[in-house]
Amino acid sequence: QVQLVESGGGLVQPEGSLRLSCEVSGSIFGIHRMNMGWYRQAPGKQRELVAAATSGGSTNYADSVEGRFTISRDNAKKATYLQMNNLKPEDTAVYYCNSRSWQGDYWGPGTQVTVSS
């Protein structure tokens, strides 16, 4: 079983920054083999992919966050991060961490990000 826990959410003003963290624990057989991703879900909307970092080292981003958000991972610390800059009100959502590998598809409980003046 794999557990994920997000942290770092909160209330921030437009154009502000936040850094989300995701810690992975449990029966992990090679964190480096996991594809890690950040998703978000705003009220009344479907969950969407924000950013992903594959086990092979590549990254990809949703068009809406390209150039503002950066995903990174520290396999030694079993952690994945999402640096969010120049935040906009439309970035308000619950942000979820996801890991995907041969072990399965796991999700954290989510962390709320609210962008408002």
N, C-alpha and C positions, 0 to 999 in steps of 0.2 A: 504494500500500500504506500502511496506517495501522498504527502500533504504539501499544500502550498498556502502561504500566508502573505497577503499584501499589507503594505504600510506606506505612510507618507501622504495620504490624501488630506483634503481640508478645504478651507475657503480661501480663495485668492482673488485679487483684483484683476481686471483685464490687463493684459500685457505683462502679468506677473509670471513667476516660474514655480514649478513644483518638481520634486523628484520622488517617483514611486519606487518602492523596493518589493521584491518577491523572494521569499526564502523557501527553499525546497528541502523537505526532510522526509524521513521514512526509509523504506526499503528501496534504495536507489542503486541500480546496477549500471553505473556510468552516466553521470550527469551530462557528460560531453556528448552523449548519444541522443540527448533530448532536444527536440525542437521547442523553443520557448516563444511565447507570444503574449501580447497585451491586447485585450479586447475591451470594449466599453458598451454600455447600454444606457441610453437616455430614456426618460419616462415616455412611454407610448411608442418607443422605437425598438427595432430588432437589435440584438447584439451584433456588433461589427468589429472586424479586425482593425486594430490601430497600428501595430508594429509587430514584426516577427524577427527572430534571430534563429537561424537553423543550426543544426549540429555541425554543418559544414562550414559555418562562419559567415554565411551571407545574411543580409538584412533586407527587409522590404517594409514599406510604409503605405498607409492609406494616403490618397491624394490630399485629403483635407489637413493632414498633419505634416506632410513632407516639408522638410526645411525648418520645422519648429520642434519636432520631437526626435529624440535619439534613444534607441534601445541598445543596451549593452548587457553583457553577462560576465560573471566572474565564477568560473566553474570551481575554482578552489574553495570559494565561499558558498557554493551552491546557491547562487543568487542571480537574479536578473533585475535590471533597472530600466526605468523609463524616465528620461529627463525631458520635461515639458517646458518649453519657453514660449514667450509671447502668447500666453493663453487667451482664449476668446470665450465669450459666454456660451457659444455653441459646443465647447469642449466639456461642458457640464454633463456628468454621467457617473455611473458606478463603473469603476475600472477593475477588470478581472485579469489575473495572471493564469496562463495555461501552459501545461507541458504535454508534449505528445511524443510517444516513442513506442517501441515494441511492448513496453510495460502497460501501456494504456493511455487514456486521455483524461487528464486531471485538471481541476479548476480550484482556485482559491475562492474564499467567500466574498471577495470584492472590497474595494475602498472607494468612498465617495469623494469626488472632486467637484467642487462648486466654484464657478468663475462668475463673480458678481461684484459690482461696485456698491 
